[in-house]
Amino acid sequence: MLIAVVGPSGAGKDTVLEGLRAALAGEPRFVFIRRSITRPAEAGGEAHEALTPAEFASRDFALQWQAHGLHYGIPRGMEAELAAGRVVLANLSRGILLEAAARYPLVVLEVSAPPAILAARLAARGRETEADIAARLAREAALPPSLRVLRVVNDSTPAAAIDQAARLLRALD
């Protein structure tokens, strides 16, 4: 089963994913997939495979999409893990969810936070102007209604959100 981790910028997806990686480390049924992105590694954010646009174009991905002027891809190796019956977690875009659901058994893990918390977290990053932050918060799209969704509200401590997400994932059959 593919677990698509999604949520708005500032919700703490990367923090929750890294915490889950540690919390589920002793449980071999859970596998974490690293995205390939046409963003330099030193740009910050998640640990990803940094590719140039030419390198990205030469690859064959299981899933790929564009957002924020960048290209994102999930490597083909994910499919072997799914075939082996593992639960595969990957940070995906909402825009690729219907395609992913058509191709793989999919559950969405949505990490969210109230708008004021999102705005504060984005401002603390220092990567965007206030106008950019407002635009980012305004464009958040709803999830397709046909998908199975597990929800984690990351509005207190990272540990609480990670614990809630781990409980939800361990309960999956």
C-alpha positions in Angstrom: 0.0 0.0 0.0 1.2 3.5 -0.9 0.8 6.1 1.8 0.8 9.5 0.2 1.9 12.1 2.7 0.3 15.5 1.8 -0.5 18.8 3.4 0.0 22.5 2.9 3.4 24.2 3.2 4.2 24.7 6.9 2.1 21.8 8.1 5.2 19.8 9.1 5.1 17.0 6.5 8.9 16.7 6.5 9.1 16.7 10.3 6.4 14.1 10.6 8.0 11.9 7.9 11.4 12.1 9.6 9.8 11.3 12.9 8.0 8.4 11.5 11.2 7.1 9.9 12.7 6.9 13.4 9.5 5.7 15.2 8.9 2.9 12.6 12.6 2.0 12.1 12.2 -1.4 13.7 9.1 -2.4 11.7 10.3 -3.7 8.3 6.8 -3.5 6.7 7.2 0.3 6.5 9.5 1.7 3.8 10.2 5.4 3.1 10.9 6.7 -0.4 13.0 9.7 -1.1 11.8 12.1 -3.8 13.9 13.4 -6.7 13.5 17.2 -7.1 15.0 19.7 -9.5 16.0 21.8 -6.5 19.6 22.0 -5.1 20.2 20.0 -2.0 21.5 23.1 -0.2 18.1 24.9 -0.8 16.8 23.3 2.5 13.6 21.4 3.2 13.3 17.7 2.9 16.3 15.4 2.3 15.8 14.7 -1.4 17.8 13.6 -4.5 18.8 16.8 -6.2 18.7 16.6 -10.0 19.2 19.1 -12.8 16.3 19.4 -15.2 18.3 17.4 -17.8 19.0 14.6 -15.2 15.3 14.6 -14.3 14.2 14.3 -17.9 16.4 11.3 -18.4 14.8 9.3 -15.6 11.8 7.0 -15.6 9.7 7.6 -12.5 6.8 5.7 -11.0 5.1 9.1 -10.4 6.1 12.6 -11.4 4.7 16.1 -11.4 5.5 19.8 -11.5 4.8 22.3 -8.8 6.3 25.7 -7.7 8.5 25.7 -10.9 10.2 22.4 -9.9 9.9 18.8 -11.1 9.2 16.1 -8.5 9.6 12.3 -9.0 9.1 9.1 -7.1 11.6 6.4 -8.2 10.4 3.1 -9.8 11.9 1.1 -7.0 8.8 1.8 -5.0 6.8 -0.7 -7.1 9.0 -3.6 -5.9 8.4 -2.7 -2.3 4.6 -2.5 -2.9 4.7 -5.9 -4.7 6.5 -7.4 -1.6 3.5 -6.2 0.6 5.2 -3.3 2.3 3.7 0.0 3.3 5.5 2.6 1.3 5.4 6.2 2.5 6.2 9.1 0.1 5.7 12.8 0.1 3.3 13.5 -2.8 1.5 16.4 -4.3 -2.3 16.6 -4.0 -2.3 17.0 -7.8 -0.9 13.5 -8.4 -3.2 11.6 -6.0 -5.9 10.5 -8.4 -3.2 9.1 -10.8 -1.5 7.4 -7.9 -4.8 5.9 -6.7 -5.5 4.6 -10.3 -2.1 2.8 -10.3 -1.5 1.7 -6.7 -3.4 0.8 -3.6 -3.4 4.3 -1.9 -4.1 5.8 1.5 -3.5 9.5 2.0 -1.9 10.7 5.3 -2.9 14.4 5.4 -0.8 16.5 7.8 -2.4 19.9 8.5 -2.4 22.8 10.9 -4.6 25.9 11.4 -3.9 28.8 9.0 -2.3 31.0 11.6 0.2 28.3 12.5 0.9 27.6 8.9 1.6 31.4 8.3 3.9 31.6 11.3 5.9 28.6 10.3 6.3 29.8 6.7 7.4 33.2 7.9 9.9 31.6 10.2 11.5 29.9 7.3 12.4 33.3 5.8 12.2 32.0 2.2 9.0 33.9 1.1 7.5 37.3 1.3 4.3 37.9 3.2 2.5 38.1 -0.2 4.0 34.8 -1.2 2.8 33.2 2.0 -0.7 34.6 1.6 -0.8 33.2 -1.9 0.4 29.8 -0.8 -2.2 29.6 1.9 -5.0 30.8 -0.4 -4.3 28.1 -3.1 -4.7 25.1 -0.9 -6.9 22.6 -2.7 -9.3 20.0 -1.2 -8.5 16.3 -1.4 -10.5 14.3 -3.9 -13.5 12.8 -2.0 -13.0 9.3 -3.3 -9.7 8.7 -1.4 -9.2 7.0 1.9 -7.7 9.7 4.2 -6.0 9.6 7.6 -5.7 13.0 9.2 -3.1 14.4 11.6 -3.4 17.9 12.9 0.1 19.2 13.7 -0.9 22.1 16.0 1.1 21.3 19.2 4.4 19.5 19.3 6.1 17.5 16.6 6.2 14.5 18.9 2.4 14.5 19.3 1.9 14.6 15.5 4.4 11.9 14.9 2.8 9.7 17.6 -0.6 10.2 16.2 0.6 9.4 12.6 2.4 6.3 13.8 -0.7 5.0 15.6 -2.8 5.5 12.5 -0.3 3.8 10.2 0.2 0.8 12.6 -3.6 0.3 12.6 -3.7 -0.1 8.8 -4.5 -3.6 7.6 
